[in-house]
Amino acid sequence: MTALAGIIRGMIRDDGPMAIDRYMSLCLGHPQHGYYITRDPLGAAGDFTTSPEISQVFGELVGVWAAQVWQSLGSPRHVALVELGPGRGTLMADMLRVLSKVEGLAKAIEVHFVETSPKLRAAQAARVPQATWH
């Protein structure tokens, strides 16, 4: 049994049944044993990969789409780009590269990342240092 399994069993023993959202939160984000807390899960050394990690084309296409939406909204002076679970920040970095080519858009953008992993936050900060984390 892993250390986290022991912790979860103890919680169930002491408090009764556990909701699935609490169980998943512990498995993924436990401060010492959580999946995303203890490793970078992406790439050859990890457990999976995502489209932005394979090719920049995906992020660039999303960036072109975002630029078109921004323009169709009348080019507002402020726009928040919010990414949930941004991995290493690759998607946003690829998007921002395209968005920087659109006059006035780069100044309007505020980037926000929702991330629980300290390891992934560090990778994101290297790619998108202007982001705000939540």
C-alpha positions as CSV (number, residue, x, y, z in Angstrom):
1,M,0.0,0.0,0.0
2,T,1.3,3.5,-0.8
3,A,1.6,6.2,1.8
4,L,-1.4,8.1,0.3
5,A,-3.5,5.0,0.2
6,G,-2.9,4.6,4.0
7,I,-3.8,8.2,4.6
8,I,-7.1,7.9,2.6
9,R,-8.0,4.6,4.4
10,G,-7.4,6.4,7.7
11,M,-9.6,9.3,6.7
12,I,-12.4,6.9,5.6
13,R,-12.0,4.9,8.8
14,D,-12.2,8.1,11.0
15,D,-14.8,10.1,9.0
16,G,-16.8,7.6,7.0
17,P,-17.4,7.5,3.2
18,M,-15.5,10.0,1.1
19,A,-17.0,11.9,-1.9
20,I,-15.3,11.2,-5.2
21,D,-14.2,14.9,-5.6
22,R,-12.4,14.7,-2.3
23,Y,-10.7,11.4,-3.2
24,M,-9.6,12.8,-6.6
25,S,-8.4,16.0,-4.9
26,L,-6.2,14.0,-2.6
27,C,-4.9,11.7,-5.3
28,L,-3.9,14.6,-7.5
29,G,-3.0,17.3,-5.1
30,H,-2.1,15.9,-1.7
31,P,0.8,18.2,-0.5
32,Q,3.3,15.3,-0.1
33,H,2.0,12.4,-2.2
34,G,-0.3,14.0,-4.9
35,Y,0.3,13.0,-8.5
36,Y,0.7,16.5,-9.8
37,I,2.6,17.7,-6.7
38,T,5.4,15.1,-6.9
39,R,6.2,15.0,-10.7
40,D,6.0,16.5,-14.1
41,P,3.6,14.1,-15.7
42,L,4.2,15.2,-19.3
43,G,6.5,13.9,-22.1
44,A,8.6,10.8,-22.5
45,A,9.5,10.6,-18.8
46,G,5.9,11.2,-17.8
47,D,2.6,9.4,-18.2
48,F,1.0,11.4,-21.1
49,T,1.5,14.2,-23.6
50,T,-0.7,16.8,-25.1
51,S,-1.0,18.4,-28.5
52,P,0.9,21.6,-27.6
53,E,3.9,19.5,-26.5
54,I,4.0,17.7,-29.8
55,S,3.7,20.7,-32.2
56,Q,3.4,24.5,-31.9
57,V,0.7,24.5,-34.7
58,F,-2.1,23.7,-32.2
59,G,-1.4,26.7,-30.0
60,E,-0.8,29.0,-32.9
61,L,-4.2,28.0,-34.4
62,V,-5.9,28.7,-31.1
63,G,-4.1,32.0,-31.0
64,V,-5.4,32.9,-34.5
65,W,-8.9,32.0,-33.4
66,A,-8.5,34.1,-30.2
67,A,-7.3,37.1,-32.2
68,Q,-10.3,36.8,-34.5
69,V,-12.7,36.7,-31.5
70,W,-11.0,39.7,-29.9
71,Q,-11.4,41.7,-33.1
72,S,-15.0,40.6,-33.5
73,L,-15.7,41.9,-30.0
74,G,-14.5,45.4,-31.1
75,S,-10.9,45.0,-29.9
76,P,-11.5,45.6,-26.1
77,R,-8.7,47.2,-24.1
78,H,-8.7,44.4,-21.6
79,V,-9.0,40.7,-22.1
80,A,-8.2,37.8,-19.7
81,L,-6.9,34.6,-21.2
82,V,-7.5,32.0,-18.5
83,E,-6.1,28.4,-18.8
84,L,-7.1,25.7,-16.4
85,G,-4.4,23.1,-15.9
86,P,-1.9,24.7,-18.3
87,G,0.7,21.9,-18.2
88,R,4.1,23.5,-18.9
89,G,2.6,26.7,-20.3
90,T,3.3,25.6,-23.9
91,L,-0.1,26.2,-25.3
92,M,-0.3,29.8,-23.9
93,A,3.3,30.5,-25.1
94,D,2.4,29.4,-28.6
95,M,-0.8,31.5,-28.5
96,L,1.0,34.6,-27.3
97,R,3.6,34.3,-30.0
98,V,0.7,34.7,-32.6
99,L,-1.2,37.2,-30.6
100,S,1.8,39.5,-30.3
101,K,1.6,40.0,-34.1
102,V,-1.9,41.6,-33.8
103,E,-1.7,45.3,-33.3
104,G,-3.0,46.4,-29.8
105,L,-3.8,42.9,-28.7
106,A,-0.6,42.1,-26.6
107,K,-1.2,45.2,-24.5
108,A,-4.8,44.1,-23.8
109,I,-4.0,40.6,-22.6
110,E,-3.8,39.4,-19.0
111,V,-2.8,35.8,-18.7
112,H,-4.1,33.7,-15.7
113,F,-3.2,30.1,-15.0
114,V,-5.1,27.8,-12.6
115,E,-2.4,25.3,-11.4
116,T,-1.8,23.3,-8.3
117,S,1.5,21.7,-9.2
118,P,4.7,23.5,-8.0
119,K,6.8,21.7,-10.6
120,L,4.4,22.7,-13.4
121,R,4.1,26.3,-12.1
122,A,7.9,26.6,-12.4
123,A,7.8,25.4,-16.0
124,Q,4.9,27.8,-16.8
125,A,6.8,30.7,-15.3
126,A,9.7,30.1,-17.5
127,R,7.5,30.2,-20.6
128,V,4.9,32.8,-19.6
129,P,6.5,34.9,-16.8
130,Q,3.8,37.6,-17.0
131,A,1.1,35.1,-15.9
132,T,-0.8,35.4,-12.7
133,W,-1.4,32.1,-10.9
134,H,-4.5,30.9,-9.0
